[in-house]
């Protein structure tokens, strides 16, 4: 019973990737590399996607932590 509850919680845990054009992507971030960010989208959990970090404004992680990607170039 406890295992079923914990597994169900894992399936619904998600991060929110916010792109620089204000698009929100619900999914799970699995890797933040030097140039790219790899994630699994919530609606297609069998695929992995890659997005350039230059297109990412921020990530709101499931635990509430926020990671900003501001290159400081204006």
C-alpha positions as CSV (number, residue, x, y, z in Angstrom):
1,X,0.0,0.0,0.0
2,X,2.7,2.5,0.9
3,X,4.7,1.6,-2.2
4,X,1.6,2.3,-4.4
5,X,1.2,5.7,-2.8
6,X,4.9,6.6,-3.2
7,X,4.9,5.5,-6.8
8,X,1.8,7.5,-7.6
9,X,3.4,10.5,-6.1
10,X,6.5,10.0,-8.2
11,X,4.3,9.9,-11.4
12,X,2.7,13.2,-10.5
13,X,5.8,15.1,-9.3
14,X,7.0,17.5,-11.9
15,X,9.1,20.5,-12.7
16,X,8.1,23.5,-14.7
17,X,10.4,24.8,-17.4
18,X,9.7,28.4,-18.4
19,X,11.2,29.5,-21.7
20,X,12.3,33.0,-22.6
21,X,9.2,33.3,-24.8
22,X,7.0,32.6,-21.7
23,X,6.1,29.0,-22.7
24,X,5.6,26.7,-19.7
25,X,6.7,23.0,-20.1
26,X,5.5,20.6,-17.5
27,X,7.8,17.6,-17.0
28,X,10.8,16.3,-15.1
29,X,14.2,17.8,-15.6
30,X,16.7,14.9,-15.8
31,X,19.9,16.7,-16.8
32,X,21.2,20.3,-16.9
33,X,24.3,20.3,-19.1
34,X,26.7,23.0,-20.2
35,X,24.7,23.9,-23.3
36,X,21.4,21.9,-23.1
37,X,18.7,20.9,-20.7
38,X,17.2,17.4,-20.9
39,X,13.7,16.7,-19.7
40,X,10.8,14.2,-19.9
41,X,7.5,15.9,-20.7
42,X,4.5,15.2,-18.4
43,X,2.2,14.2,-21.3
44,X,4.7,11.8,-23.0
45,X,6.7,10.1,-20.2
46,X,8.4,7.7,-22.6
47,X,10.3,10.4,-24.5
48,X,13.3,12.6,-23.6
49,X,13.6,16.1,-25.0
50,X,16.5,18.4,-25.2
51,X,16.2,22.2,-25.2
52,X,19.1,24.7,-25.5
53,X,19.8,26.5,-22.2
54,X,19.8,29.8,-24.1
55,X,16.0,29.3,-24.6
56,X,15.3,28.7,-20.9
57,X,14.4,31.5,-18.6
58,X,13.9,29.5,-15.4
59,X,13.0,26.1,-13.9
60,X,10.6,25.7,-10.9
61,X,11.5,22.4,-9.4
62,X,8.9,20.2,-7.7
63,X,10.4,21.1,-4.3
64,X,9.8,24.8,-4.9
65,X,13.4,25.7,-5.7
66,X,13.8,28.1,-8.6
67,X,16.8,28.1,-11.0
68,X,17.2,31.2,-13.1
69,X,19.1,31.1,-16.4
70,X,20.1,34.7,-17.0
71,X,23.2,35.1,-19.0
72,X,23.6,38.7,-17.9
73,X,23.6,39.9,-21.5
74,X,21.2,42.7,-22.2
